[in-house]
Amino acid sequence: MRAIVLGGGLMGSATAFFLARRGVAVRLVERGYIGAGATVASFGNIRRTGRHLPQLPLAHRALALWNRAEALLGRDVEFRPTGHLRLIFDAGSRRDMERFAEAARPWGLEIEALAPGEIRRRFPGLGPSAIAASFSPEDGSANPRLVGPAFADAAARAGAEIVQGAGVPLVTTANGGFRVETEQGDFEADVLVNCAGAWGKTLAAQFGEDVPLSTHGPQMGVTEPLPHRILPVVGMWSQDAGAYLRQVERGNVVFGGGVPRVPVDDSGFARIDSARFAPQLEKIVRLCPALRDVAVIRQWSGCEGYVADDLPVMGPSRTTPGLFHAFGFCGHGFQLGPGVGDAMAELVETGRCETPLEPFGIERFAA
Ligand SMILES: Cc1cc2nc3c(=O)[nH]c(=O)nc-3n(C[C@H](O)[C@H](O)[C@H](O)COP(=O)(O)OP(=O)(O)OC[C@H]3O[C@@H](n4cnc5c(N)ncnc54)[C@H](O)[C@@H]3O)c2cc1C
């Protein structure tokens, strides 16, 4: 079997890696640089709390792979299972947390509910006005700059060919398979995996499959380096836009959320909106008041594809044998990435997947 994976973000790089390990002849075709799309812009949160419940089996599969990432990839991608603390500031959000904790238990996710005294004792300085919190001890974070290239390099070592700077490839069907014409040459394959992220909708449409996907950019920022004091990833249960932060080992505090995401135009370049900066910082300071007087040294955003029902598109094409999709990860794909690559490789090579992917099938939009 010959496969082409189109799109070299985390999903495409991980899919190419796991396909190559299964002995499939695979080419990863990226129009720009590996990992430079939504993946590099990510906050890096490896969080299962708050996920759509049918996504938890895939999230568990992903977490098991994050735990083995260094051994699998031959490189430290800074996965740190520091735990995920999610603070609560109002009664409605506390009820949401309690409902989620109860419902997630049969899906294999146990989260601890913390009272204010416990938050102060275990996490001094975080959320002093919080009325409760949840804590998920096995979750954490990794470095979004490292992980895409690490998967692509490991895929190359396992036999994959990595093609970067391929322009916007023209994809047609040919000889019972697919032909991909690029600035770096033309390639044919029996199988095509659409991992084109926010642009996956365009490729799917070429094969008669419409997906209600829009592009938005979450707004991120990072502070100057500070003494390392914050161990867990810190988030917020909130009925509007919850904020989040984490401190990297070098000391900078990375933050995001707290304000609505900015729409991205057709160019795909996600700009930050300076009018949202002050309200965003207000929420961040609520999570950690010590950040009030700290300098923010950089802000950025990234173009992410959001599907109308807030679930990704994963699985075989409805119209075209040999075509598979894995795109539109709605702002929560970083955690899932290794699991998506492993599950897609299993599906492509064997025709089956032990992790249920039915809730994410593209046929849900057929009507
Ligand atoms: C600012 C921000 C913060 C985020 N924070 C988190 C977080 O903390 N936790 C979490 O779980 N998720 C987070 N996410 C979401 C997560 O980063 C994404 O869901 C994930 O990285 C998507 O990976 P991808 O490979 O599908 O897409 P991308 O990384 O965008 O990769 C798609 C690639 O396809 C290429 N491409 C597109 N069209 C073509 C074509 N026709 N031919 C060839 N190549 C093509 C693009 O150039 C791009 O490199 C965040 C996203 C953003 C933007």
The ligand as a MOL file (V3000), in Angstrom:
LIG
                    3D

  0  0  0     0  0            999 V3000
M  V30 BEGIN CTAB
M  V30 COUNTS 53 58 0 0 0
M  V30 BEGIN ATOM
M  V30 1 C -3.7260 29.4230 19.3570 0
M  V30 2 C -4.1220 27.9690 19.5160 0
M  V30 3 C -4.0510 27.3550 20.7650 0
M  V30 4 C -4.4020 25.9930 20.9030 0
M  V30 5 N -4.2500 25.3900 22.1200 0
M  V30 6 C -4.5450 24.0640 22.2450 0
M  V30 7 C -4.3450 23.3890 23.4780 0
M  V30 8 O -3.8370 23.9550 24.4400 0
M  V30 9 N -4.7010 22.0740 23.5870 0
M  V30 10 C -5.2310 21.3960 22.5380 0
M  V30 11 O -5.5470 20.2020 22.6920 0
M  V30 12 N -5.3690 22.0020 21.3260 0
M  V30 13 C -5.0420 23.3050 21.1570 0
M  V30 14 N -5.1940 23.9300 19.9620 0
M  V30 15 C -5.6580 23.1420 18.8340 0
M  V30 16 C -4.5210 22.3470 18.2060 0
M  V30 17 O -3.3330 23.1010 18.1720 0
M  V30 18 C -4.9400 21.9150 16.8080 0
M  V30 19 O -6.2050 21.2510 16.8860 0
M  V30 20 C -3.9490 20.9770 16.1690 0
M  V30 21 O -2.6400 21.4810 16.2390 0
M  V30 22 C -4.3760 20.7640 14.7290 0
M  V30 23 O -3.3560 20.0420 14.0640 0
M  V30 24 P -3.5100 19.7840 12.5200 0
M  V30 25 O -2.3610 18.9640 12.1140 0
M  V30 26 O -4.8980 19.2780 12.2370 0
M  V30 27 O -3.4870 21.2500 11.8590 0
M  V30 28 P -2.2660 22.2020 11.4940 0
M  V30 29 O -1.2200 22.2060 12.5400 0
M  V30 30 O -2.8670 23.5110 11.1010 0
M  V30 31 O -1.6520 21.5080 10.2300 0
M  V30 32 C -2.3010 21.4800 8.9910 0
M  V30 33 C -1.2230 21.6320 7.9290 0
M  V30 34 O -1.7820 21.3940 6.6550 0
M  V30 35 C -1.1070 22.2050 5.7340 0
M  V30 36 N -1.9540 22.2700 4.5410 0
M  V30 37 C -3.1810 22.8430 4.4180 0
M  V30 38 N -3.6720 22.6520 3.1710 0
M  V30 39 C -2.7320 21.9350 2.5150 0
M  V30 40 C -2.6620 21.4060 1.1950 0
M  V30 41 N -3.6510 21.5880 0.3090 0
M  V30 42 N -1.5490 20.7210 0.8500 0
M  V30 43 C -0.5320 20.5280 1.7370 0
M  V30 44 N -0.5410 21.0100 2.9900 0
M  V30 45 C -1.6450 21.6940 3.3730 0
M  V30 46 C -0.9360 23.5080 6.4650 0
M  V30 47 O 0.1220 24.2620 5.8930 0
M  V30 48 C -0.6310 23.0370 7.8700 0
M  V30 49 O 0.7650 22.9330 8.1250 0
M  V30 50 C -4.8560 25.2700 19.7740 0
M  V30 51 C -4.9270 25.9010 18.5280 0
M  V30 52 C -4.5530 27.2250 18.3850 0
M  V30 53 C -4.6190 27.8620 17.0150 0
M  V30 END ATOM
M  V30 BEGIN BOND
M  V30 1 1 1 2
M  V30 2 1 2 3
M  V30 3 2 2 52
M  V30 4 2 3 4
M  V30 5 1 4 5
M  V30 6 1 4 50
M  V30 7 2 5 6
M  V30 8 1 6 7
M  V30 9 1 6 13
M  V30 10 2 7 8
M  V30 11 1 7 9
M  V30 12 1 9 10
M  V30 13 2 10 11
M  V30 14 1 10 12
M  V30 15 2 12 13
M  V30 16 1 13 14
M  V30 17 1 14 15
M  V30 18 1 14 50
M  V30 19 1 15 16
M  V30 20 1 16 17
M  V30 21 1 16 18
M  V30 22 1 18 19
M  V30 23 1 18 20
M  V30 24 1 20 21
M  V30 25 1 20 22
M  V30 26 1 22 23
M  V30 27 1 23 24
M  V30 28 2 24 25
M  V30 29 1 24 26
M  V30 30 1 24 27
M  V30 31 1 27 28
M  V30 32 2 28 29
M  V30 33 1 28 30
M  V30 34 1 28 31
M  V30 35 1 31 32
M  V30 36 1 32 33
M  V30 37 1 33 34
M  V30 38 1 33 48
M  V30 39 1 34 35
M  V30 40 1 35 36
M  V30 41 1 35 46
M  V30 42 1 36 37
M  V30 43 1 36 45
M  V30 44 2 37 38
M  V30 45 1 38 39
M  V30 46 1 39 40
M  V30 47 2 39 45
M  V30 48 1 40 41
M  V30 49 2 40 42
M  V30 50 1 42 43
M  V30 51 2 43 44
M  V30 52 1 44 45
M  V30 53 1 46 47
M  V30 54 1 46 48
M  V30 55 1 48 49
M  V30 56 2 50 51
M  V30 57 1 51 52
M  V30 58 1 52 53
M  V30 END BOND
M  V30 END CTAB
M  END
